[in-house]
Amino acid sequence: MDIQNKRISDEEFAKLRQEVLTQWPTGKDVNLEEAVAYHKAMPEERIFSKKLLAAKRDGKTLVQPRAGVPVIEEHIKLMQYLQDHGEADLLPSTIDSYTRQNRYEEAENGIAESIRLGRALLNGFPAVNHGVAGCRRVVESVHTPLQVRHGTPDARLLTEITYAGGFTSYEGGGISYNLPYCKNIPMERTIRDWQYVDRLTGLYEEMGVSINREPYGPLTGTLVPPCISHAAAIIEALLAAEQGVKNITVGYGQCGNLVQDIAAIHTLQELTDEYLQKYGYGDVEVTTVLHQWMGGFPADEAKAFGVISSGSMIAALSKATKVIVKTPHEAVGIPTMEANAEGLRCTKQVVNMMADQTFSDSRLEEEEEIIRQETRCIVDKCFELGHGDIAQGICRGVQAGVLDVPFAPCRANAGLMLPCRDNDGAVRILSMGNLPFTQELKDFHAAKIEARAKAENRKASFQMVVDDVYAIGKGRLVGRPRY
C-alpha cells in the first residue's frame, strides 16, 4: 500500500466517504453541514478543546473516567452519575469490542439481548448502532464534554457518526490502535484509515468546529519506557496535524517512579511542541494526559486506592492537563458506577490538594534530558527511514524495531526490546533490540540495571521483567526477589 504523510485531497476524501457511510445503515444519517451547525449551537461547557485549553492556561488538572454500557438509557444514567457523583470534569464513552472490530450486526444483537435480560452484555457503548440521534441523546443529557474512547483499527464510520452525534474529542491513532490491539493488520492500513479520521477532524476545523484528538498514550500499558510512548504520540500528532487537526492531547501511562513520571509529562509537552514547530505545524494546540497505572492492580480495594492516589499525585505535580482515572475494582473486572465515581473523587481530592504545589528534585533535569535524547533518537531515525516522510518512516521503523512496543501482540512489532526497573523503580531497557540509541544511552541503561542486579544479589535477566510486571499487584513497585 502506498502511504504518504500528505493531506488527503477533497476529491479522494469525498470518494472514500461514500464507501465509509454505507458500512452500516446509520451512516445515512450523517450530514456534514448539518453536523457542523449542531456543533456550533452547542453550549461552550460541552466543548472538549475549550475546557482543555482553559485548564492548561490555569495550570489545572482535569479528571476523566473510563466508562460505557450498551443501552442508551443506562449509558445516560452512568454518564450523569459520574458527572454528578463522581465530580468528573470530562466524560468518556468507551466503545464495545464488537464495534471496535466493525462487527455491527453482533453489536446490534448485544444491544437487544442487554435490553431483554436487563444487564449489559457488551463491554461498552455501541455508538455506530445507536447512530447520530442516539449519540445526541447522550451528549445532550450532560453538561460535561464527552470523548469517544475505544481501540478501533478502522474507526472511520465510528468517527463519522460520533462527530455528527456531537462528541467533541476522539481518542486513538494508526500506531497506538494497532500495535497494542491487533495481530495481523499492517501498519500501512491503520495509518491510512486514521488519516481519514484526522482529515475528517480537519474538515470540521476548517468549518469552524475544533474537535480534540488524542493519541492513545499507554500503548501496552505495562513497563513502557517514556521514549517509546513519546515517539508514538509525537508521530501520531504529526500525522494528525498534516490532515488539519489543530487540537491534540498527547498521553503517557504512569510507570510509577515519581521523578521519571513527572519528567515524562514535562518532556512530552515540550517534545511534541518541538516537532510540530520544526515540521511546520506551529499553530497546533497541545495538551497532556497522564493515565493512572495501567498494569495489574491489588484486589484489596484499600490498596487499590493507594495506587489510584499515587497516579493522582503524579498528574497534579507534573501539571498534566488531565488524568484518566482507574477504579478500586480494576483487579476484578468492570466496575460498578459507584466504584467508578469513588475513583474519581479520590483522584479529585488528591489533585485539589496538590494544585498549588510544584515538584523539584536534582534528578529531574537528568531524567528529562535522558527522555529527550532517547525520543529524538527514535523519531529522527523514523524520519530517516522514510526519507523525510514520517508516514513511511513509522511503518519501516516498526518493521525494523526502531519503535518497539513491549508485550505488543502485533506481528508487525519487532518485540526485541525488553524493559525492567532500575533500583529506584524507574523503567529502563534490559534488552535494546534495534532501538537506535547512542552508545552513551545504552551504557546508561546497562549501568542502571546492573546496579539493581548487584543490590538484589542476582544477575540481570528476564526474571526481573516478570517480577516487575506483577509487583504492584503484590504491593510493591520493584519486583524484588525477597518479596
C-alpha positions as CSV (number, residue, x, y, z in Angstrom):
1,M,0.0,0.0,0.0
2,D,1.4,3.4,-1.0
3,I,1.3,5.6,2.1
4,Q,2.5,9.2,2.5
5,N,2.2,11.9,5.1
6,K,0.2,14.0,2.7
7,R,-3.2,15.6,3.2
8,I,-6.0,13.6,1.5
9,S,-7.4,15.6,-1.4
10,D,-11.1,16.8,-1.3
11,E,-11.9,14.6,-4.2
12,E,-10.3,11.4,-2.8
13,F,-11.9,12.1,0.6
14,A,-15.4,12.5,-0.9
15,K,-15.0,9.2,-2.7
16,L,-13.9,7.4,0.5
17,R,-16.8,8.9,2.5
18,Q,-19.3,7.4,0.1
19,E,-17.8,4.0,0.8
20,V,-17.5,4.5,4.6
21,L,-21.0,5.8,5.2
22,T,-22.6,2.7,3.6
23,Q,-20.9,0.3,6.0
24,W,-23.9,0.3,8.3
25,P,-27.4,1.8,7.9
26,T,-26.9,4.5,10.5
27,G,-24.3,6.1,8.2
28,K,-27.0,7.5,6.0
29,D,-28.0,9.9,8.8
30,V,-24.6,11.7,8.7
31,N,-24.7,15.2,7.1
32,L,-21.5,17.2,7.5
33,E,-23.0,20.6,7.1
34,E,-25.9,19.9,9.5
35,A,-23.4,18.3,12.0
36,V,-21.3,21.4,11.9
37,A,-24.3,23.6,12.6
38,Y,-25.2,21.3,15.5
39,H,-21.7,21.7,17.0
40,K,-21.8,25.5,16.6
41,A,-25.0,25.7,18.5
42,M,-23.6,23.6,21.3
43,P,-23.1,25.2,24.8
44,E,-19.4,26.0,25.4
45,E,-19.4,23.9,28.5
46,R,-19.7,20.8,26.3
47,I,-16.7,21.6,24.1
48,F,-13.7,19.4,25.0
49,S,-11.0,21.6,23.4
50,K,-12.1,24.7,25.2
51,K,-12.1,23.1,28.6
52,L,-8.6,21.6,28.0
53,L,-7.1,24.9,26.9
54,A,-8.6,26.7,29.9
55,A,-7.2,24.0,32.2
56,K,-3.8,24.3,30.6
57,R,-3.8,28.1,30.9
58,D,-4.8,27.9,34.6
59,G,-2.4,25.1,35.5
60,K,-5.3,22.8,36.4
61,T,-5.5,19.0,36.1
62,L,-8.9,17.7,35.0
63,V,-10.2,14.3,35.9
64,Q,-11.8,11.8,33.5
65,P,-13.0,8.2,33.9
66,R,-13.4,5.3,31.5
67,A,-17.0,4.0,31.2
68,G,-19.6,2.7,28.7
69,V,-22.6,0.4,28.6
70,P,-24.7,-0.8,25.6
71,V,-28.2,0.5,26.3
72,I,-28.7,4.3,25.8
73,E,-30.8,4.9,28.9
74,E,-28.3,3.0,31.1
75,H,-25.4,4.8,29.4
76,I,-27.0,8.2,30.1
77,K,-27.6,7.2,33.7
78,L,-24.0,6.2,34.0
79,M,-22.7,9.5,32.5
80,Q,-24.9,11.6,34.7
81,Y,-23.8,9.6,37.8
82,L,-20.1,10.1,37.0
83,Q,-20.7,13.8,36.4
84,D,-22.8,14.5,39.4
85,H,-21.5,12.0,42.0
86,G,-18.0,11.4,40.6
87,E,-17.3,15.1,40.0
88,A,-15.8,14.2,36.6
89,D,-14.5,17.3,34.7
90,L,-14.6,15.3,31.4
91,L,-16.6,12.2,30.4
92,P,-16.0,9.3,28.1
93,S,-18.0,6.9,26.1
94,T,-16.0,3.7,26.0
95,I,-16.9,1.7,22.8
96,D,-17.7,-2.0,22.9
97,S,-15.4,-4.7,21.4
98,Y,-17.7,-5.7,18.5
99,T,-17.8,-2.1,17.3
100,R,-14.0,-1.9,17.6
101,Q,-13.8,-4.8,15.1
102,N,-16.5,-3.3,12.8
103,R,-18.9,-6.2,13.7
104,Y,-22.0,-4.1,13.9
105,E,-24.5,-6.9,13.4
106,E,-23.2,-8.7,16.5
107,A,-23.2,-5.3,18.4
108,E,-26.9,-5.0,17.4
109,N,-27.6,-8.4,18.8
110,G,-25.8,-7.5,22.0
111,I,-28.0,-4.4,22.5
112,A,-31.2,-6.4,22.0
113,E,-30.0,-9.1,24.5
114,S,-28.9,-6.5,27.0
115,I,-32.4,-5.0,26.9
116,R,-34.1,-8.4,27.1
117,L,-32.1,-9.6,30.1
118,G,-31.8,-6.3,31.9
119,R,-28.0,-6.4,32.1
120,A,-25.0,-5.3,30.0
121,L,-23.9,-8.0,27.5
122,L,-21.5,-5.7,25.7
123,N,-18.4,-4.1,27.3
124,G,-19.1,-0.6,26.1
125,F,-21.3,1.8,24.1
126,P,-22.1,0.7,20.5
127,A,-22.2,4.2,19.0
128,V,-22.4,3.1,15.4
129,N,-25.6,1.1,16.0
130,H,-27.2,3.8,18.1
131,G,-26.5,6.3,15.3
132,V,-26.4,10.1,15.2
133,A,-29.7,10.6,17.1
134,G,-28.7,8.1,19.8
135,C,-25.3,9.8,20.3
136,R,-27.0,13.2,20.6
137,R,-29.3,11.9,23.3
138,V,-26.2,11.1,25.3
139,V,-24.4,14.4,24.6
140,E,-27.5,16.4,25.5
141,S,-28.0,14.5,28.8
142,V,-25.0,16.0,30.5
143,H,-23.3,19.4,30.7
144,T,-19.8,17.9,30.6
145,P,-17.7,17.4,27.4
146,L,-17.7,13.9,26.0
147,Q,-14.9,11.9,24.4
148,V,-15.0,8.7,22.3
149,R,-12.6,6.1,23.8
150,H,-12.2,2.8,22.0
151,G,-9.4,0.8,20.4
152,T,-10.5,0.5,16.8
153,P,-8.1,-0.2,13.9
154,D,-10.6,1.1,11.3
155,A,-12.5,3.8,13.1
156,R,-13.8,5.7,10.1
157,L,-17.5,5.1,10.4
158,L,-17.4,5.4,14.2
159,T,-15.8,8.8,13.8
160,E,-18.4,10.0,11.3
161,I,-21.3,9.0,13.5
162,T,-19.9,10.3,16.8
163,Y,-18.7,13.6,15.4
164,A,-22.2,14.1,13.8
165,G,-23.6,13.0,17.1
166,G,-21.9,15.8,19.0
167,F,-18.8,14.3,20.6
168,T,-16.0,16.8,20.8
169,S,-13.0,14.6,21.5
170,Y,-11.7,11.4,19.9
171,E,-9.0,9.0,21.1
172,G,-6.7,6.8,19.0
173,G,-4.3,6.6,16.1
174,G,-2.8,4.4,13.5
175,I,0.1,3.4,15.7
176,S,-1.5,3.3,19.2
177,Y,-4.6,1.5,18.0
178,N,-2.7,-1.1,16.0
179,L,0.4,-2.3,17.9
180,P,-1.2,-2.8,21.3
181,Y,-4.6,-4.1,19.9
182,C,-4.1,-6.0,16.6
183,K,-2.3,-9.1,15.5
184,N,-2.3,-9.2,11.7
185,I,-3.3,-5.7,10.4
186,P,-0.5,-4.0,8.5
187,M,0.7,-0.6,9.8
188,E,0.2,0.9,6.4
189,R,-3.5,0.1,6.6
190,T,-4.1,1.6,10.0
191,I,-2.1,4.7,9.2
192,R,-4.2,5.2,6.1
193,D,-7.5,4.6,7.9
194,W,-6.5,7.0,10.6
195,Q,-5.5,9.7,8.1
196,Y,-9.2,9.6,7.2
197,V,-10.2,10.2,10.8
198,D,-7.8,13.1,11.0
199,R,-8.9,14.5,7.7
200,L,-12.5,14.5,8.8
201,T,-11.4,16.2,12.0
202,G,-9.5,18.8,9.9
203,L,-12.7,19.4,7.8
204,Y,-14.7,20.2,10.9
205,E,-11.8,22.5,12.0
206,E,-11.9,24.3,8.6
207,M,-15.7,24.8,9.0
208,G,-15.2,26.4,12.4
209,V,-15.6,23.4,14.8
210,S,-12.5,22.4,16.8
211,I,-12.5,18.7,17.8
212,N,-9.8,17.4,20.1
213,R,-7.7,14.4,19.0
214,E,-5.9,12.2,21.5
215,P,-3.3,9.5,20.5
216,Y,-3.6,6.6,23.0
217,G,-0.6,7.1,25.3
218,P,-0.1,4.0,27.4
219,L,0.2,1.6,24.4
220,T,0.5,-1.9,26.0
221,G,0.3,-0.3,29.5
222,T,3.0,-2.1,31.5
223,L,6.6,-1.0,31.7
224,V,6.5,1.1,28.5
225,P,9.6,3.3,28.6
226,P,8.7,7.0,28.2
227,C,10.7,7.4,24.9
228,I,8.6,4.6,23.3
229,S,5.2,6.2,24.1
230,H,6.5,9.7,23.5
231,A,7.8,8.8,20.0
232,A,4.4,7.2,19.1
233,A,2.5,10.2,20.4
234,I,4.7,12.7,18.6
235,I,4.4,10.8,15.3
236,E,0.6,10.5,15.6
237,A,0.5,14.2,16.3
238,L,2.5,15.0,13.2
239,L,0.2,12.7,11.1
240,A,-2.9,14.4,12.5
241,A,-1.6,17.9,12.0
242,E,-0.9,17.2,8.3
243,Q,-4.6,16.4,7.9
244,G,-5.6,19.7,9.5
245,V,-6.1,18.8,13.2
246,K,-5.4,21.8,15.4
247,N,-6.1,20.5,19.0
248,I,-4.1,17.4,20.2
249,T,-3.7,15.8,23.6
250,V,-0.7,13.6,23.9
251,G,-0.6,10.9,26.6
252,Y,1.6,8.9,28.9
253,G,0.9,5.9,31.1
254,Q,2.1,6.1,34.7
255,C,5.2,3.9,35.2
256,G,5.5,4.5,39.0
257,N,8.7,6.3,39.6
258,L,7.8,9.9,40.8
259,V,10.8,11.6,39.1
260,Q,10.6,9.7,35.9
261,D,6.8,10.2,35.5
262,I,7.0,13.9,36.1
263,A,9.9,14.2,33.8
264,A,7.9,12.2,31.2
265,I,4.9,14.6,31.2
266,H,7.2,17.7,31.1
267,T,9.1,16.4,28.1
268,L,6.0,15.0,26.3
269,Q,4.6,18.5,26.1
270,E,8.0,20.0,25.2
271,L,9.0,17.5,22.5
272,T,5.5,17.4,20.8
273,D,5.6,21.2,20.6
274,E,9.2,21.0,19.3
275,Y,8.5,18.5,16.5
276,L,5.2,20.2,15.4
277,Q,7.1,23.6,15.2
278,K,10.0,22.0,13.3
279,Y,7.8,20.5,10.6
280,G,5.6,23.5,10.1
281,Y,2.6,22.9,12.4
282,G,3.2,25.6,14.9
283,D,-0.5,26.6,15.1
284,V,-1.5,23.3,16.8
285,E,-2.5,23.5,20.4
286,V,-1.0,20.7,22.6
287,T,-2.2,19.4,26.0
288,T,-1.2,16.4,28.0
289,V,-2.9,13.4,29.7
290,L,-1.5,11.1,32.4
291,H,-3.1,7.6,32.5
292,Q,-3.1,6.2,36.0
293,W,-1.4,2.8,36.4
294,M,-2.4,0.5,33.5
295,G,-0.9,-2.8,34.8
296,G,-2.1,-5.3,37.5
297,F,-3.9,-3.9,40.5
298,P,-4.2,-5.2,44.0
299,A,-7.5,-6.9,44.6
300,D,-7.9,-5.2,48.0
301,E,-9.8,-2.0,47.4
302,A,-8.0,0.0,50.1
303,K,-4.7,-0.9,48.4
304,A,-6.2,-0.1,45.0
305,F,-7.0,3.4,46.3
306,G,-3.3,3.7,47.2
307,V,-2.4,3.0,43.5
308,I,-5.0,5.5,42.3
309,S,-3.7,8.2,44.7
310,S,-0.1,7.8,43.5
311,G,-1.2,8.4,39.9
312,S,-3.3,11.4,41.0
313,M,-0.3,12.9,42.8
314,I,1.9,12.5,39.7
315,A,-0.7,14.0,37.4
316,A,-1.1,17.1,39.7
317,L,2.6,17.6,40.4
318,S,3.6,17.2,36.7
319,K,0.7,19.7,35.7
320,A,-0.8,17.2,33.2
321,T,-3.8,18.8,31.6
322,K,-5.9,15.8,32.6
323,V,-5.7,12.4,34.2
324,I,-7.5,9.2,33.2
325,V,-8.8,7.6,36.4
326,K,-8.8,4.0,37.5
327,T,-11.2,2.4,39.9
328,P,-10.9,0.2,43.0
329,H,-12.4,-2.7,41.0
330,E,-9.5,-2.9,38.5
331,A,-8.3,-6.3,39.7
332,V,-11.8,-8.0,39.4
333,G,-13.4,-6.6,36.3
334,I,-15.8,-3.9,35.0
335,P,-16.5,-1.5,37.9
336,T,-19.9,-0.5,39.2
337,M,-20.7,3.1,38.6
338,E,-20.4,3.7,42.3
339,A,-16.8,2.3,42.3
340,N,-16.0,4.4,39.2
341,A,-17.2,7.5,41.0
342,E,-15.2,6.6,44.1
343,G,-12.0,6.5,42.0
344,L,-12.9,9.9,40.5
345,R,-13.5,11.5,43.9
346,C,-10.3,10.0,45.3
347,T,-8.4,11.5,42.4
348,K,-10.1,14.8,42.6
349,Q,-9.2,15.1,46.3
350,V,-5.5,14.5,45.7
351,V,-5.4,16.7,42.6
352,N,-7.0,19.6,44.5
353,M,-4.6,19.2,47.4
354,M,-1.6,19.3,45.1
355,A,-2.9,22.1,42.8
356,D,-0.7,24.8,44.3
357,Q,2.4,22.7,44.7
358,T,5.3,22.2,42.4
359,F,7.9,19.5,42.3
360,S,11.7,20.0,42.1
361,D,14.4,17.4,42.5
362,S,18.1,17.3,41.5
363,R,17.4,14.2,39.4
364,L,14.5,15.7,37.4
365,E,16.6,17.5,34.8
366,E,18.8,14.5,34.3
367,E,15.8,12.3,33.7
368,E,14.2,14.8,31.4
369,E,17.4,15.0,29.3
370,I,17.6,11.2,29.0
371,I,14.0,11.1,27.8
372,R,14.7,13.9,25.3
373,Q,17.7,12.2,23.8
374,E,16.0,8.8,23.6
375,T,12.8,10.1,22.0
376,R,14.7,12.2,19.4
377,C,16.8,9.1,18.5
378,I,13.6,7.2,17.7
379,V,11.7,9.9,15.9
380,D,14.6,11.2,13.9
381,K,15.5,7.6,12.8
382,C,11.9,7.1,11.6
383,F,12.2,10.3,9.5
384,E,15.5,9.0,8.1
385,L,13.9,5.6,7.2
386,G,11.1,7.4,5.5
387,H,13.4,9.7,3.6
388,G,11.6,12.6,5.3
389,D,8.1,11.2,5.2
390,I,7.0,10.2,8.7
391,A,4.1,8.0,7.5
392,Q,6.5,5.8,5.5
393,G,9.1,6.2,8.2
394,I,7.0,4.9,11.1
395,C,5.9,1.8,9.0
396,R,9.5,1.0,8.3
397,G,10.6,1.9,11.8
398,V,8.2,-0.5,13.4
399,Q,9.3,-3.3,11.0
400,A,13.0,-2.6,11.8
401,G,12.4,-2.4,15.6
402,V,13.3,1.3,15.8
403,L,10.0,1.8,17.5
404,D,9.4,-1.4,19.5
405,V,6.5,-1.7,21.9
406,P,7.0,-4.2,24.7
407,F,4.5,-7.0,25.0
408,A,2.6,-5.9,21.9
409,P,0.5,-8.7,20.2
410,C,1.0,-7.2,16.6
411,R,3.2,-9.3,14.3
412,A,4.5,-6.2,12.7
413,N,6.1,-5.2,16.0
414,A,9.7,-6.5,16.4
415,G,9.3,-7.5,20.0
416,L,13.0,-7.5,20.7
417,M,13.2,-4.7,23.3
418,L,12.6,-5.7,26.9
419,P,12.1,-3.2,29.8
420,C,12.6,-3.6,33.5
421,R,13.0,-1.3,36.5
422,D,16.2,0.0,37.9
423,N,17.0,0.1,41.7
424,D,14.9,3.2,42.1
425,G,11.9,1.8,40.2
426,A,12.4,3.8,37.0
427,V,11.7,1.9,33.8
428,R,14.9,1.1,31.9
429,I,15.8,-1.1,29.0
430,L,17.2,-4.6,29.7
431,S,17.4,-5.7,26.0
432,M,17.9,-2.9,23.5
433,G,16.8,-4.8,20.4
434,N,17.2,-2.4,17.5
435,L,16.5,0.8,19.3
436,P,18.6,3.5,17.6
437,F,20.3,4.8,20.8
438,T,23.7,6.2,21.1
439,Q,26.3,4.1,22.9
440,E,26.1,6.6,25.8
441,L,22.4,5.9,26.2
442,K,22.9,2.2,26.0
443,D,25.6,2.4,28.7
444,F,23.3,4.4,30.9
445,H,20.6,1.8,30.9
446,A,23.1,-1.1,31.4
447,A,24.6,0.7,34.4
448,K,21.2,1.4,36.0
449,I,20.1,-2.2,35.6
450,E,23.4,-3.6,36.8
451,A,23.2,-1.5,40.0
452,R,19.8,-3.1,40.7
453,A,21.1,-6.6,40.0
454,K,24.0,-6.0,42.4
455,A,21.7,-4.7,45.1
456,E,19.5,-7.8,44.7
457,N,22.4,-10.2,44.5
458,R,21.3,-11.7,41.2
459,K,22.1,-11.4,37.5
460,A,20.1,-9.1,35.3
461,S,17.7,-11.3,33.4
462,F,14.2,-11.8,32.1
463,Q,13.1,-12.8,35.6
464,M,13.4,-9.1,36.6
465,V,10.9,-8.3,33.9
466,V,8.4,-10.9,35.2
467,D,8.9,-9.8,38.8
468,D,8.2,-6.1,37.8
469,V,5.1,-6.9,35.8
470,Y,3.4,-8.5,38.9
471,A,5.0,-6.2,41.6
472,I,2.3,-3.6,42.0
473,G,-0.4,-6.2,42.3
474,K,1.6,-7.6,45.2
475,G,2.1,-4.2,46.9
476,R,5.5,-3.1,45.6
477,L,6.9,-1.1,42.7
478,V,10.1,-3.0,42.1
479,G,9.9,-6.8,41.8
480,R,12.4,-7.7,44.4
481,P,13.2,-11.4,44.9
482,R,12.7,-11.2,48.7
483,Y,9.1,-10.1,48.2
